[in-house]
Amino acid sequence: MRLRRSPEGVAAEFADASRPSDQTPWREANWCALDLEMTGLDPRSEEIIAVGAVPIEDGRIVLGGGMYTLVNTTRRSQHGAVLVHKLRVPDLADAPPLEKAMDQIFELLTGRIPVFHTAAVERGFLERQFGRRRVRLPAVADTEALGREWLRHRDGSAPEGISLGRLASVLGQPAETPHHALGDALTTAKAFIALASLLDTVAPQTVGSLVAASRPSAALRRFGPG
């Protein structure tokens, strides 16, 4: 019988796992696209109610390795949030607690680089949860930032923000079920692979280049020659 590891043990394995160096070509690194649904946007007062994750290896999606779970809470979602994700407190009554969902996130992210769309939102929630286990959320890749970088290279300009659905359309990809954590994680994974591949045609992309371009301070930088 397999004994369930403690949250501290899962976090320790995560902290001890080696991650690819910044110089690693992006296709040789392991990534994981994540999406959260929350009761609202303020991580100080709102809660995670759904998690979707899709691993990426060798530049390809690993569908069999993905995960999706609802998260139990008695907190009601903000009106605007429930209009988006359609999840109510009764829908979450039989869901596992957040601690169990976090165990799954730690396991999936061990040795991988997180990928988000509009990373600031999910990152704010996950950083609080990671901090409670005394580990840091690794540096992330952000498909919104990478999408703007690609549009600046292609068109000479880019919008200040671009939704996941709009980005999928620009890339010629069908979007999966929107505002569903697993659907959005899968759309994010597909967009990430497409963007990394496109940017690779401009200049060879590495873990470091994709993560650096995802930082807010990278908004005015371009890949390759100016």
C-alpha positions, 0 to 999 in steps of 0.5 A, a space after each residue: 500500500 502506498 503511503 500518502 506523503 505529508 504536505 511538508 514532504 511533497 513541498 520538500 521534494 519540490 524544493 529539492 528537485 533540479 530545474 533546467 538552467 536558463 541556457 537549456 533550449 526550450 524544447 529540452 525543458 519540461 513545462 506545465 501550463 496551469 489555470 485557476 478559477 477563483 472566487 474573486 481576484 484578490 488573493 488576500 481574501 478570495 479562494 481557489 475553487 478549481 485547478 487545471 494543469 497540462 504538462 509539456 515535454 519535448 515541446 509537446 503536450 502530455 495529455 495523459 499527465 494532466 489534472 483537473 480538480 474542483 476545490 471545496 470552499 464555503 466562500 461564495 464567489 464574487 458576482 462577476 466571477 461566478 458569471 465567468 466560471 459558473 461555479 457555485 458553493 453547492 457545486 464544490 460541496 464534494 470537492 477535495 480541500 485546497 491542501 490536496 489540490 496543492 499536493 497535486 500542483 507540487 507534484 506536477 510542477 516538480 522539475 517543471 517551469 510553470 506557464 500561465 496566461 496573464 501570470 500575475 493573477 494566478 501567481 498571486 494566489 499560488 505564491 501565498 500557498 507556496 509560501 505557507 509551505 516555505 517554498 517559492 513558486 519558480 519563475 514562470 512563462 506568460 503566454 500573454 507577454 509572449 504573445 505581445 512579443 510575437 505580435 510586436 515582431 510580426 506587426 511592429 506593435 501589440 495591444 497592451 493586453 490580449 485575452 487567451 481566446 483572442 491569442 488562440 484566434 491570432 495563432 489560428 488555434 481552436 480554443 478549448 472550453 473557456 473559463 474552465 480550468 482544464 480547458 484554459 490550461 490546455 489552450 495555454 499549453 497550445 499557445 505556449 508551444 506555438 509562440 515558443 516555436 514562432 519566436 524560435 524562428 527569430 532567435 533560438 529560445 531558451 528557458 531563460 529567454 522565455 522566462 525573461 520575456 514574461 517578466 513585466 519589465 520585458 514589455 518593451 524588449 524584442 527578440 533578436 535584432 531590433 
